[in-house]
Amino acid sequence: MSDLIFSVKGESNSSAKFIAKTRQFQLTIDEPEGLGGTDEGANPVEYILAGLAGCLNVVGHIVAKELGFTIDKLKIEVVGNINPDRLFGASDNERAGFKKIDLKLIPETDAPIDILVKWLKIVQDRCPVKDNLMNITPIGISVEKQYVA
């Protein structure tokens, strides 16, 4: 199968709010009021956590079908902690990103625990978002000046 291409484009609406567009969807990325935003949408790191949970949901159902069992419901809890000092320029002692992300998958199913353990191992291995968070992905960043007439 050839590569799938995903893209997002958008524009700053304020110093803390970004409106992104992907396919036919609009995503509002904003910060809570305590971080200078208007709290009109999830912030960027919350989108990362939601993206991880959403990816695990999709892969979890695919793998369950392959293993021959049904998931009636899948609850996913994701928590990540970040030290904001680097973000706000107070210190560069710690990384800017998540220090740790904890996940809990809670499937409602009649599959036995040994099958769920196998399922979880496969799901973790095949989730593209988890792969991107765990491994270095080259990111090319550039700037292009737009001239004001």
C-alpha positions as CSV (number, residue, x, y, z in Angstrom):
1,M,0.0,0.0,0.0
2,S,1.3,3.5,-0.8
3,D,1.7,6.2,1.9
4,L,-1.4,8.0,3.1
5,I,-0.9,11.7,3.3
6,F,-2.5,13.8,6.0
7,S,-2.4,17.6,6.2
8,V,-3.6,20.5,8.3
9,K,-3.6,24.2,7.4
10,G,-4.7,27.1,9.6
11,E,-4.3,30.6,10.8
12,S,-3.7,32.3,14.1
13,N,-6.8,33.9,15.5
14,S,-5.0,35.4,18.5
15,S,-1.8,34.8,20.4
16,A,-3.3,31.7,22.0
17,K,-5.9,30.6,19.5
18,F,-5.3,28.8,16.2
19,I,-8.0,27.7,13.7
20,A,-6.9,24.6,11.8
21,K,-8.6,23.0,8.8
22,T,-8.2,19.4,7.8
23,R,-10.4,17.7,5.1
24,Q,-13.9,19.2,5.9
25,F,-13.2,19.8,9.6
26,Q,-12.3,22.9,11.5
27,L,-10.4,22.5,14.7
28,T,-10.1,25.3,17.3
29,I,-6.9,25.1,19.3
30,D,-6.9,27.5,22.3
31,E,-5.4,27.8,25.7
32,P,-7.4,28.0,29.0
33,E,-7.8,31.5,30.4
34,G,-5.0,30.8,33.0
35,L,-2.6,30.3,30.1
36,G,-3.6,33.4,28.2
37,G,-6.4,32.0,26.0
38,T,-10.1,32.2,25.8
39,D,-10.7,28.5,26.5
40,E,-12.7,28.0,23.2
41,G,-11.0,24.7,22.4
42,A,-8.6,22.1,23.6
43,N,-4.9,23.2,23.7
44,P,-2.2,21.6,21.6
45,V,-1.0,19.1,24.2
46,E,-4.6,18.0,24.9
47,Y,-5.0,17.4,21.2
48,I,-1.9,15.2,21.4
49,L,-3.5,13.2,24.2
50,A,-6.8,13.0,22.4
51,G,-5.1,12.0,19.2
52,L,-3.3,9.2,21.0
53,A,-6.6,8.0,22.6
54,G,-8.4,8.2,19.2
55,C,-5.7,6.2,17.5
56,L,-5.7,3.5,20.2
57,N,-9.5,3.3,19.8
58,V,-9.3,2.6,16.1
59,V,-6.4,0.2,16.3
60,G,-8.0,-1.5,19.3
61,H,-11.1,-2.3,17.4
62,I,-9.2,-3.5,14.3
63,V,-7.0,-5.8,16.3
64,A,-10.0,-7.2,18.3
65,K,-11.7,-8.1,15.1
66,E,-8.5,-9.8,13.8
67,L,-8.3,-11.8,17.1
68,G,-12.0,-12.8,16.8
69,F,-13.6,-10.8,19.7
70,T,-15.9,-7.8,20.0
71,I,-15.4,-4.7,22.1
72,D,-18.8,-3.4,23.1
73,K,-17.3,-0.2,24.6
74,L,-13.8,1.0,25.0
75,K,-13.0,3.7,27.6
76,I,-9.6,5.3,27.4
77,E,-8.0,7.5,30.0
78,V,-4.9,9.5,29.2
79,V,-2.9,11.7,31.5
80,G,0.3,13.6,30.7
81,N,2.4,15.9,32.8
82,I,4.5,18.8,31.6
83,N,6.7,21.2,33.4
84,P,5.8,24.7,31.8
85,D,9.1,26.3,32.7
86,R,10.8,25.9,29.3
87,L,7.6,26.9,27.5
88,F,7.5,30.2,29.4
89,G,11.3,30.8,29.2
90,A,11.8,30.4,33.0
91,S,14.3,27.6,32.8
92,D,15.7,25.1,30.3
93,N,16.5,22.4,32.9
94,E,13.7,20.1,31.7
95,R,12.3,19.3,28.3
96,A,9.3,21.3,26.9
97,G,7.2,18.2,26.2
98,F,5.5,15.6,28.2
99,K,7.6,14.1,31.0
100,K,5.4,11.0,31.0
101,I,2.1,9.9,29.5
102,D,0.0,7.3,31.3
103,L,-2.8,5.4,29.5
104,K,-5.5,3.1,30.7
105,L,-7.6,1.1,28.2
106,I,-10.8,-0.3,29.7
107,P,-12.6,-2.5,27.1
108,E,-16.0,-3.9,27.8
109,T,-15.8,-7.4,26.3
110,D,-16.2,-11.0,27.1
111,A,-12.6,-11.8,25.9
112,P,-10.5,-13.5,28.5
113,I,-7.6,-11.6,30.1
114,D,-4.9,-13.6,28.3
115,I,-6.4,-12.5,24.9
116,L,-6.6,-8.9,26.2
117,V,-2.9,-9.0,27.1
118,K,-2.1,-10.2,23.6
119,W,-4.5,-7.6,22.1
120,L,-2.8,-4.8,24.1
121,K,0.7,-5.8,22.9
122,I,-0.4,-5.7,19.3
123,V,-2.4,-2.5,19.7
124,Q,0.6,-0.7,21.2
125,D,2.9,-1.9,18.4
126,R,0.5,-0.8,15.6
127,C,-0.7,2.6,16.8
128,P,0.8,5.3,14.5
129,V,0.3,8.1,17.1
130,K,2.1,6.1,19.8
131,D,4.9,5.4,17.4
132,N,5.3,9.1,16.6
133,L,5.4,9.9,20.3
134,M,7.9,7.1,21.1
135,N,10.3,7.5,18.2
136,I,12.0,10.4,16.5
137,T,10.1,11.6,13.5
138,P,12.0,14.1,11.3
139,I,10.2,17.5,11.2
140,G,11.1,20.1,8.7
141,I,10.2,23.6,9.8
142,S,10.7,26.7,7.7
143,V,9.5,30.3,7.7
144,E,8.3,32.4,4.8
145,K,7.8,36.1,5.1
146,Q,4.5,37.4,3.8
147,Y,4.8,41.0,2.7
148,V,2.1,43.5,3.6
149,A,1.1,45.8,0.8
